[in-house]
Amino acid sequence: MNKRAEGMSEAQAADPVKPEKHETNRKEKSKRSVIIYIATLFIVVFLFILLSYFVQQRNNSQISTLSERNATAQHNIENLQQENLQLKSDNTAFQERIANLEAQVADLQNQLGGQAQNGATSGS
């Protein structure tokens, strides 16, 4: 009864080695649990690193695609600006040519009008 008073059960009192084995098993289980927990954390961290790598690769490919589109758009803008300048130059040249031709038409009409008047006055 003395042993019971000290807080030991009859099974523990009969076999003093069992409490040590029970305590050792508990320590091993807790160590194993900690190791499993740490391994799980490392796996999760590795998966997050892998995920961030793939996201970064996708973002980089999108950036390069957008950069290529931007370069193409800038090239098209430059071509359109050059074409616009060329068309403005052509328009100015055509406007001058039209003005010259209108002046020639006016001169020819004046000459025809003058010859018609000369012919009318000489023929009358």
Steps between C-alpha positions, in 0.01 A plus 500: 500500500789723548566485130142592423526796729797625305288519187601180325257246374530132578635424153764769535589381848542144377725596205726799565640488138166569330475869595841561344395321179175693494688827545754400234221410256333834568826688432557306179145573384540869576836507318341323205211748503741794502702351214182440297386856573837646391506283186147612414600863542803453275283337234248785518779759477650317202161492326455874558846567357419285198167677453662843520761391243231397251303820559815705443576311178147564375528870584836523325358341184205740506735795543714389207188455285379848592845643428498343154152639434613841620803493269280398208250775580777760522638383165153530348462849648831607348397361161165678517668827598739473206212419267304796640794735437537362148129550432515856635796570274317350201189701587700822510663417166161421344348821638785700339455311173124566507565869564746511207257319270216733603725795423581350159130441434425861590779621269375280217142621554625857490690425180193336346282787614749745353519313171122473485471872552772566242327271255164661568633851459702418191219297346240764549 
